[in-house]
């Protein structure tokens, strides 16, 4: 088999080659015991070695196989496309696919083929392994069939369950009808009334009080003298004086006087802040309507919960709208630098051979500026997202604010002109416990905005002052100012004042400053006048 002649030569070679011979024998030993078919192929598609499993798979003896090319054995590697396959082997190092193999006996079965490229002593080889996966395919088919059977059974069970639920629903409705008839029994009415949590009163058609439970008396705070008289007009007068909108309640009462089979359902709001759910229905004895039953349920908590849910829903709706707006604005802000990158790259591709270095450098600088803008925007968006997702934690550590401010100014001096910034300290300089990672972006954004929206060579003041249990930062500029109409929405992401003109910016700086200040359990305020300047005040509570 493979390496037969080589082994003979190795036996007659020098003793120093014995380790190589042993290695080859070991490789042969391992290859012959693989259950997968193994083919070793050269770049010209010549088979130089196969194992026993390969001979069993294709039905050829070893000597005949190694005299053939792979085109004759594996139809997926035809002669005309073999160079393309070899190129793929070299580039990817590994190739895997599934196929259908045809034996000499015209039998077909699924196989998986994996090919590995390797080099040894300046020669190139591909090792192809073929595995019969017909059993796994059959198992997969049987599993799919079983799943289909199970799905059919589940659908049948669901249909039966639906039928049972329908039957239960009809039985429940019948029980409710029986319950209504039982409640019409006057002899059981009082016991029933006292056992329920609602306040209930039954009134005859002539106005006499048939019965009322204790909950009704307690809910409406009925005094004893009225309860003793059992006169429905006095009940009505006393009750409607407690309502915020008694007219609607009185209309329902009058409707019963003119229409004995009238039913009503309403929500009553009392002056003391409580809410009652009111139901009224005709009181029947056999087939005759003898009066009206009024029931009242205290739904104050559920009504408040309902209003709170409504508020939360509106809040969630607003959050969804804000997020949609946020995503839209982020996409818009990304589009400008991306357009610059696309445009500059396109021009460089077309004209790089004819442009001089200065011209190329101009567009490369545009690319760099656009990438920096994208990086800055990504950083700002990530800060906002981290705060809103609760991923940014508030961690207090001792910090020398005097040194901290000087470090912030020194860092900003690398990318902006800080000659116009006056750093002023008032009060005793001291070390305080603050979160540096939250505070630094706040000052950086406020100082950057103050410089950006101020005239050239205009002065910007950074005032650090200490008071009892609080530290105050004030950034004061003498720039364009902020219109009053814009100051209410100033801290909204992507919002910019109407007077910024062509001054670049994305409207995220102040939003970040606001969110980080809130996270620091502190506050940020603004005082501004158009044409005179703006002062931002950040107050840290110690």
C-alpha positions in Angstrom: 0.0 0.0 0.0 1.1 3.6 0.4 4.7 4.3 1.4 5.6 0.6 0.6 8.7 1.4 -1.4 9.6 4.2 0.9 9.6 1.9 3.8 12.0 -0.5 2.0 14.3 2.3 1.3 14.1 3.6 4.8 15.1 0.1 6.2 18.4 0.3 4.2 19.0 3.9 5.1 21.1 5.2 8.0 20.2 4.5 11.5 19.4 8.2 12.1 16.3 7.8 9.9 14.7 5.2 12.2 12.5 7.8 14.0 11.1 8.9 10.6 10.3 5.3 9.7 8.6 4.8 13.0 6.5 7.9 12.5 5.4 6.9 9.0 4.5 3.4 10.3 2.5 5.0 13.1 0.7 7.3 10.6 -0.1 4.4 8.4 -1.3 2.4 11.4 -3.7 5.2 12.4 -4.9 5.9 8.9 -5.8 2.2 8.3 -8.0 2.2 11.4 -10.1 5.2 10.5 -13.7 4.5 9.7 -13.8 7.4 7.3 -12.5 7.1 3.8 -9.1 8.9 3.4 -7.7 10.1 0.1 -4.3 11.9 -0.2 -4.3 14.0 -3.4 -1.5 16.0 -5.1 -2.1 19.3 -6.9 -2.5 17.5 -10.3 -5.4 15.5 -8.7 -3.4 12.3 -8.5 -4.3 9.9 -5.7 -1.1 8.9 -3.8 -2.7 7.1 -0.8 -6.0 5.7 0.4 -6.9 3.8 3.5 -8.9 0.6 3.7 -12.2 2.4 4.4 -11.7 4.3 1.1 -11.2 1.0 -0.8 -14.3 -0.4 0.8 -16.3 2.7 0.0 -15.5 3.0 -3.7 -15.1 -0.8 -4.4 -11.6 -0.5 -6.0 -8.4 -2.3 -4.8 -5.7 -0.1 -3.4 -3.3 -0.5 -6.4 -6.0 0.6 -8.8 -7.0 3.5 -6.7 -3.6 5.0 -6.4 -3.2 4.8 -10.2 -6.3 7.0 -10.7 -7.1 10.7 -10.3 -9.7 12.0 -7.9 -11.9 13.0 -10.9 -12.6 9.3 -11.5 -13.7 8.7 -7.9 -15.5 11.8 -6.6 -17.8 13.4 -9.2 -17.9 16.6 -7.3 -14.2 17.2 -8.4 -14.5 17.2 -12.2 -11.3 17.8 -14.3 -12.5 21.2 -15.7 -13.0 22.8 -12.3 -10.3 21.0 -10.3 -7.9 24.1 -10.5 -10.6 26.2 -8.9 -11.0 23.7 -6.1 -7.2 23.6 -5.6 -7.1 27.3 -5.4 -9.9 27.3 -2.8 -8.0 24.6 -0.8 -4.9 26.8 -0.7 -6.8 30.0 0.2 -9.2 28.6 2.8 -7.1 25.7 4.1 -10.3 23.7 4.6 -13.4 22.9 2.6 -16.6 21.0 3.7 -19.8 20.1 1.9 -22.4 17.3 1.7 -23.0 15.3 -1.5 -24.5 12.1 -2.9 -22.1 9.3 -3.7 -22.6 6.7 -6.4 -20.8 3.3 -6.0 -19.7 0.9 -8.8 -22.9 -1.0 -8.1 -25.1 2.0 -9.0 -26.0 2.6 -5.3 -26.5 6.2 -4.1 -26.1 7.4 -0.5 -25.4 10.7 1.2 -21.9 11.6 2.3 -20.1 14.5 3.9 -16.8 15.5 2.3 -14.1 17.5 4.1 -10.8 18.5 2.4 -7.7 19.9 4.2 -4.8 21.5 2.5 -1.2 21.1 3.8 2.4 21.5 2.7 5.3 19.1 3.5 8.9 19.6 2.3 7.9 22.1 -0.3 5.2 19.8 -1.7 1.4 20.4 -1.6 -1.2 17.9 -0.6 -4.9 17.7 0.1 -6.3 15.2 2.5 -9.9 14.3 1.7 -12.1 12.5 4.2 -15.5 11.0 3.1 -18.0 9.9 5.7 -21.2 7.9 5.0 -24.1 9.9 6.7 -27.0 7.8 5.4 -27.8 6.5 8.9 -27.8 10.0 10.4 -30.0 11.2 7.5 -32.4 8.4 8.1 -32.5 9.1 11.8 -33.2 12.8 11.1 -36.0 11.7 8.7 -37.5 9.5 11.4 -37.3 12.3 13.9 -39.1 14.7 11.6 -41.8 12.1 11.1 -42.2 11.7 14.8 -42.4 15.4 15.3 -45.2 15.6 12.7 -47.1 12.9 14.5 -46.7 14.7 17.8 -47.8 18.0 16.2 -51.0 16.2 14.9 -51.6 14.8 18.4 -51.1 18.2 20.0 -53.5 19.9 17.5 -56.1 17.2 18.3 -55.7 17.7 22.0 -56.0 21.5 21.6 -59.2 21.1 19.6 -60.6 18.8 22.3 -59.6 21.3 25.0 -61.3 24.1 23.1 -64.5 22.1 22.9 -64.3 21.4 26.6 -63.7 25.1 27.4 -66.7 26.0 25.3 -68.9 23.6 27.2 -67.6 25.0 30.5 -68.4 28.5 29.3 -72.0 27.6 28.5 -72.4 25.9 31.8 -70.9 28.9 33.6 -73.4 31.2 31.8 -76.3 28.9 32.9 -75.0 29.1 36.5 -75.0 32.8 36.4 -78.6 32.9 35.2 -79.6 30.6 38.0 -77.7 32.8 40.5 -79.7 35.9 39.3 -83.0 34.0 39.9 -81.9 33.0 43.4 -81.0 36.5 44.3 -84.5 37.6 43.5 -85.8 35.7 46.5 -86.7 38.3 49.1 -86.3 35.8 51.9 -82.6 35.4 51.2 -81.8 38.9 50.1 -80.7 40.4 53.5 -78.3 37.5 54.3 -76.8 37.8 50.8 -76.5 41.6 51.1 -74.6 41.4 54.4 -72.1 38.8 53.0 -70.8 40.9 50.1 -68.3 43.7 50.1 -70.4 46.1 48.0 -72.8 48.6 49.4 -76.3 47.5 48.3 -79.7 49.1 48.7 -83.1 47.9 47.4 -85.9 50.4 46.8 -89.5 49.7 46.0 -91.2 51.4 43.1 -93.2 53.6 45.5 -89.9 54.8 47.1 -89.9 52.7 50.3 -86.6 51.2 51.3 -86.8 47.4 51.2 -83.4 46.7 52.5 -79.8 47.9 52.7 -76.6 46.3 54.0 -74.1 47.7 56.5 -71.5 48.3 53.8 -73.8 50.8 52.0 -74.3 52.7 55.3 -70.6 52.8 56.0 -69.5 53.7 52.4 -71.9 56.7 52.2 -71.5 57.6 55.9 -75.3 57.5 56.4 -76.2 58.9 59.9 -78.4 56.8 62.1 -81.4 59.2 61.9 -81.6 58.9 58.1 -81.0 55.1 58.3 -83.9 54.8 60.8 -86.4 56.7 58.7 -85.8 54.5 55.6 -86.9 57.3 53.3 -85.2 57.2 49.8 -85.5 60.9 49.2 -83.4 61.6 52.3 -80.9 59.0 51.2 -80.7 60.6 47.8 -80.3 64.1 49.2 -77.6 63.1 51.6 -75.7 61.0 49.0 -75.7 63.5 46.1 -74.2 66.2 48.4 -71.1 64.0 48.6 -70.7 63.7 44.8 -68.6 66.0 42.6 -71.1 65.6 39.7 -74.5 64.9 41.3 -76.5 65.9 38.2 -75.6 62.8 36.3 -76.5 60.6 39.3 -79.8 62.3 39.7 -80.6 61.8 36.0 -80.1 58.0 36.5 -82.5 58.1 39.5 -85.1 60.0 37.5 -84.8 57.5 34.7 -86.0 54.7 37.0 -89.0 56.8 37.9 -90.0 56.9 34.2 -88.8 53.5 33.0 -89.1 50.7 35.5 -86.9 48.3 33.5 -84.0 50.7 33.2 -80.5 49.6 34.0 -77.4 51.7 34.5 -73.7 51.5 35.2 -71.6 54.5 36.1 -68.5 55.6 37.9 -69.1 58.1 40.7 -66.4 60.5 42.0 -66.9 61.7 45.5 -65.6 65.0 46.9 -63.3 63.2 49.4 -61.4 61.6 46.5 -63.0 58.2 46.5 -64.5 56.4 43.5 -67.6 54.2 43.5 -68.6 51.9 40.8 -72.5 52.1 40.6 -74.8 49.5 39.2 -78.6 49.6 39.2 -81.1 47.0 37.9 -84.8 46.3 38.3 -85.8 44.2 41.3 -88.0 41.3 40.1 -90.3 39.1 42.0 -91.3 36.3 39.7 -92.1 38.2 36.4 -93.1 41.4 38.2 -90.7 44.4 38.6 -91.3 45.6 42.2 -88.4 48.1 42.5 -84.7 48.8 41.9 -81.5 47.4 43.3 -78.6 49.8 43.6 -75.0 48.5 44.3 -71.9 50.5 45.0 -68.3 49.2 45.0 -65.4 51.2 46.3 -62.9 51.1 43.4 -60.7 53.9 44.6 -57.6 51.8 44.6 -58.3 50.2 41.2 -59.3 53.6 39.7 -56.1 55.1 41.0 -54.2 52.0 39.6 -56.0 52.5 36.3 -55.0 56.1 36.2 -51.5 55.2 37.2 -51.5 52.5 34.4 -52.7 55.1 32.0 -49.9 57.4 33.1 -47.4 54.6 32.7 -48.7 53.7 29.3 -48.5 57.3 28.2 -45.0 57.4 29.6 -44.0 54.3 27.8 -45.6 55.6 24.6 -43.6 58.8 25.0 -40.4 56.8 25.7 -41.1 54.8 22.5 -41.6 58.0 20.5 -38.4 59.5 22.1 -36.5 56.3 21.3 -37.8 56.3 17.7 -36.8 60.0 17.4 -33.4 59.2 19.0 -32.7 56.4 16.5 -33.8 58.6 13.7 -31.6 61.5 14.8 -28.6 59.1 15.3 -29.1 57.8 11.8 -29.2 61.3 10.5 -26.1 62.4 12.4 -24.2 59.3 11.2 -25.2 60.0 7.6 -23.2 63.2 7.2 -19.8 61.8 8.1 -20.6 58.6 6.2 -21.4 60.6 3.1 -18.1 62.4 3.5 -16.2 59.1 3.8 -18.0 57.7 0.8 -17.5 60.8 -1.3 -13.8 61.2 -0.4 -13.0 57.5 -0.9 -14.7 57.6 -4.3 -12.7 60.6 -5.4 -9.4 59.1 -4.1 -10.1 55.9 -6.0 -10.8 57.7 -9.3 -8.1 60.4 -9.1 -5.3 59.2 -6.8 -3.0 58.4 -9.8 -3.3 62.0 -11.1 -3.6 64.1 -7.9 -0.5 65.4 -6.1 0.2 64.6 -2.4 -1.3 67.8 -1.2 -4.6 67.2 -3.0 -4.7 63.6 -1.6 -3.9 64.8 1.9 -6.9 67.1 1.8 -9.3 64.3 1.2 -7.5 62.0 3.6 -7.9 64.7 6.2 -11.7 64.7 5.4 -11.8 61.0 6.0 -10.0 61.3 9.3 -12.3 64.2 10.4 -15.4 62.1 9.5 -14.1 59.1 11.4 -13.5 61.2 14.5 -17.0 62.6 14.2 -18.4 59.1 14.1 -16.3 58.0 17.1 -17.4 61.0 19.1 -21.0 60.4 18.2 -20.7 56.8 19.2 -19.2 57.7 22.5 -22.0 60.1 23.3 -24.7 57.7 22.2 -23.2 55.0 24.3 -23.2 57.2 27.4 -26.8 58.1 26.9 -27.8 54.5 26.4 -25.8 53.3 29.4 -27.5 55.9 31.7 -31.0 55.0 30.4 -30.3 51.3 30.7 -29.0 51.7 34.3 -25.6 50.3 33.4 -23.7 53.4 34.5 -23.2 53.2 38.2 -22.7 56.1 40.7 -19.4 55.5 42.6 -18.1 58.1 45.0 -14.3 58.5 45.5 -12.2 61.3 47.1 -11.2 63.9 44.5 -9.2 67.1 44.6 -11.5 69.3 42.5 -8.9 72.0 42.0 -6.5 69.5 40.5 -9.4 67.8 38.6 -10.4 71.1 36.9 -6.8 71.7 35.8 -6.6 68.2 34.4 -9.8 68.7 32.4 -8.5 72.0 31.0 -5.2 70.4 30.1 -6.9 67.5 28.3 -9.1 69.8 26.4 -6.2 72.0 25.3 -5.1 69.2 22.9 -8.1 69.8 20.6 -9.4 73.3 21.4 -8.1 76.8 22.3 -8.3 77.3 26.1 -6.4 80.6 26.2 -9.7 82.3 26.7 -10.7 80.2 29.8 -10.4 81.9 33.2 -10.3 79.3 36.0 -11.4 80.9 39.3 -11.6 79.3 42.7 -13.7 80.7 45.6 -13.6 79.3 49.1 -11.4 76.7 50.7 -10.0 74.1 48.3 -10.8 70.7 49.7 -11.0 67.0 48.7 -14.6 65.9 48.3 -16.3 62.6 47.5 -17.7 62.7 43.9 -17.8 60.4 40.9 -15.0 61.5 38.6 -16.2 59.5 35.6 -19.6 61.2 35.7 -18.3 64.7 36.4 -15.6 65.0 33.8 -18.0 64.6 30.7 -20.3 67.2 32.3 -17.5 69.9 32.6 -16.0 69.0 29.2 -19.3 69.4 27.3 -20.2 72.6 29.1 -16.8 74.2 28.5 -16.7 73.0 24.8 -20.1 74.5 24.2 -19.1 77.8 25.9 -16.1 78.1 23.7 -17.9 77.0 20.5 -20.8 79.4 20.8 -18.6 82.4 21.8 -16.9 84.9 19.5 -13.2 84.4 18.8 -11.0 85.7 21.7 -14.0 86.0 23.9 -13.5 85.0 27.6 -15.1 82.0 29.2 -15.1 81.7 33.0 -14.9 78.4 34.9 -15.8 79.2 38.6 -15.3 76.6 41.3 -16.8 77.5 44.7 -17.3 75.7 47.9 -20.3 76.2 50.2 -21.8 74.3 53.1 -22.3 70.7 52.0 -22.2 71.5 48.3 -19.8 72.4 45.5 -20.8 74.7 42.6 -19.3 74.8 39.1 -20.3 77.8 37.0 -19.4 78.0 33.3 -20.1 81.5 32.0 -19.6 82.6 28.4 -20.3 85.8 26.5 -21.6 84.1 23.4 -24.8 84.0 21.3 -27.0 83.1 24.2 -30.1 80.8 24.2 -33.6 81.9 23.2 -36.2 81.5 26.0 -38.3 79.3 23.8 -35.4 76.8 23.5 -34.4 76.7 27.1 -37.3 74.3 28.1 -36.1 71.7 25.7 -32.4 72.4 25.9 -31.5 69.1 27.6 -33.4 66.9 25.1 -31.1 64.7 22.9 -30.4 66.2 19.5 -32.2 69.5 20.3 -30.3 72.6 19.3 -31.3 76.3 19.7 -32.8 78.1 16.8 -30.0 80.6 16.7 -27.0 78.3 16.3 -26.8 78.9 12.5 -23.9 77.1 10.9 -22.0 76.3 14.1 -21.4 72.5 14.0 -22.9 70.2 16.7 -25.3 67.3 17.2 -27.3 68.4 20.3 -26.0 65.6 22.5 -23.6 67.4 24.8 -26.2 69.1 27.1 -28.3 65.9 27.1 -25.3 64.0 28.4 -24.5 66.6 30.9 -28.1 66.6 32.3 -28.3 62.8 32.5 -24.9 62.4 34.2 -25.7 65.3 36.6 -29.0 63.6 37.5 -27.2 60.3 38.0 -24.9 62.1 40.4 -28.0 63.2 42.4 -27.1 66.8 41.6 -28.7 69.5 39.5 -27.8 71.7 36.5 -29.4 75.1 35.8 -29.1 77.6 33.0 -29.5 81.3 32.8 -29.1 82.9 29.3 -29.9 86.0 27.3 -29.6 86.1 23.6 -26.6 88.2 22.4 -25.1 88.5 25.9 -24.2 85.0 26.9 -25.0 81.9 29.0 -24.2 80.7 32.5 -24.6 77.0 33.3 -24.5 76.1 37.0 -23.8 72.5 38.2 -24.5 72.0 42.0 -23.1 68.9 43.6 -24.7 68.0 46.9 -22.1 66.5 49.2 
